[in-house]
Every structure is written in C-alpha cells, then in structure tokens.
C-alpha cells in the first residue's frame, strides 16, 4: 500500500503546507462551483457565468492596486455586475444576453486599464498571470475564513431557494403564478454565480473559472436528468477533478525533462473536459442500447 502511495504522490505531498491550503481552498471552491453550476446550466445562464468571470478580472486587478485580497475584488465586482445585469436586463433571453454583453464589455475595458496600471505603477510582479490563471499553491492561509464565508453564503442561497430556483428555471410564468418572486430569485442566483466565480478565480484563474462552473454541471446532466442528483454529481465531479489536478500539478515537478511543474489550472480544466467527453460517450451508448 505504501509503495502504491509513493507511486501516486511525490515526496513531501502530505507534509507540504501549501498543498494543505490548496486542497482545502480548492475543494471549497470546487464544491461551490459544482453546486451553483448545476443551476447555472439548468437556467441557461452559462454565458452570464462566463461574463461574470471576465468582469471579475476588473475587481482582481483593482484589488492589487489598492492592496487588498483579490477575493474581495473578485466577489465585489461580480456582485455589482450581477446587480447591474439584472437592472438593465429584461425577462426575455435576448434582453438578458444584451445586458450581459454590455456589462461584460465595460468590465473588460476597466480590467485592461487596471492591469496596465498594475504593471506600470506597482512593484507587484506576475499580477496578470495570477489574476487570469490563478496560483493555487500560493494561496495564503489568511484567506481561508473569507473563502469559508463566501462558500457558506453561496451554498446557502442554493439551499434556501432550491425549490423557487428549480421552478423558475423550468417555467418562470408558472413560478410567478405560484407566488415565486422570480426577479428576486434570479438576482440571488446571479449573486451565487458571482461568488462561485470569485472562489474559482483565486484557484484556477478568472479565464478558466467558468470551466469549473459549467463543465462538471454539464457532465452531471449527461449522467442524470434529476436536478437534485445532478447538483450532487456536479459538486463531486468538481471536487474530484480539482483534487486530482492538485496531485498531478505537485507530481509534475518531478517529471522530466524540465522539472518545473505544470499549472494546476491546466490539469483541472483537462480533467473536466475529459469527464464531459466520457459522460457524452456514455450517454450516446445508453441511448443506442435503449433503441
């Protein structure tokens, strides 16, 4: 058994403090991303999630300018953008997409300015790489309480509003007739998505954070059509791919010829993509067998 562990885990894995933090923070971010991602996919808001990920670059780059934790910047900008998207959007999908695109464009413009100031006016190095692609092994232990708080809030929104979210996702008109506050439910879901994006942004970066939100959820819905079970599957898939990605990234420092290590974000996204392809193939095989 010990020989098998040595083959899977590189020396020092279990005693490394950065690895412990990465497993904890990455696991929480993945858990939230998977659970929230199930409703993101179910409600057809994948584009909104992608837009919030892009807009969070603005908050992350601004946070380095003023010297605060990037997580505050990611979450603050995401929540603000969610509110603006709801305020200027309409109920029709086309109107929502237009509102999302307008806010996304404005956010990216500010992000470009802030990243320019980061590289020319501060001594912080590697800001763009950290914001865009994450740096899971350099996450500080001081951010754990904040990550835990945001995780509880995002999961709490999904748990408390589970039935209204589910009903309004299937039929907003029926939900409205039954007394569901559709607009309030929608903005609450957008805020949960913004929090999920901010958590995944500090682990695998803003550019790739959408993959952790949409990928596991899309895979889960290929495995089951039951929303509750799909939410559980999405969370498990997200956590599993993140933890396996951390193991592979740590092991990659021992891989020849460079011994420089590969980024965690690459492994996580590659594993999510692989899981989706396998689920797609399994779904097609099951459909053929049923005919």
C-alpha positions, 0 to 999 in steps of 0.5 A: 500500500505504501509503495502504491502511495509513493507511486501516486504522490511525490515526496513531501505531498502530505507534509507540504503546507501549501498543498494543505491550503490548496486542497482545502481552498480548492475543494471549497471552491470546487464544491461551490462551483459544482453546486451553483453550476448545476443551476447555472446550466439548468437556467441557461445562464452559462454565458452570464457565468462566463461574463461574470468571470471576465468582469471579475478580472476588473475587481482582481486587478483593482484589488492589487492596486489598492492592496487588498485580497483579490477575493474581495475584488473578485466577489465585489465586482461580480456582485455589482455586475450581477446587480447591474445585469439584472437592472438593465436586463429584461425577462426575455433571453435576448434582453438578458444576453444584451445586458450581459454583453454590455456589462461584460464589455465595460468590465473588460475595458476597466480590467485592461486599464487596471492591469496596465496600471498594475504593471506600470505603477506597482512593484507587484510582479506576475499580477496578470498571470495570477489574476487570469490563471490563478496560483493555487499553491500560493494561496495564503492561509489568511484567506481561508475564513473569507473563502469559508464565508463566501462558500457558506453564503453561496451554498446557502442561497442554493439551499434556501431557494432550491425549490423557487430556483428549480421552478423558475428555471423550468417555467418562470410564468408558472413560478410567478403564478405560484407566488415565486418572486422570480426577479428576486430569485434570479438576482440571488442566483446571479449573486451565487454565480458571482461568488462561485466565480470569485472562489474559482478565480483565486484557484484556477484563474478568472479565464478558466473559472467558468470551466469549473462552473459549467463543465462538471454541471454539464457532465452531471446532466449527461449522467442524470436528468434529476436536478437534485442528483445532478447538483450532487454529481456536479459538486463531486465531479468538481471536487474530484477533478480539482483534487486530482489536478492538485496531485498531478500539478505537485507530481509534475515537478518531478517529471522530466525533462524540465522539472518545473511543474505544470499549472494546476489550472491546466490539469483541472480544466483537462480533467473536466473536459475529459469527464464531459467527453466520457459522460457524452460517450456514455450517454450516446451508448445508453441511448443506442442500447435503449433503441 
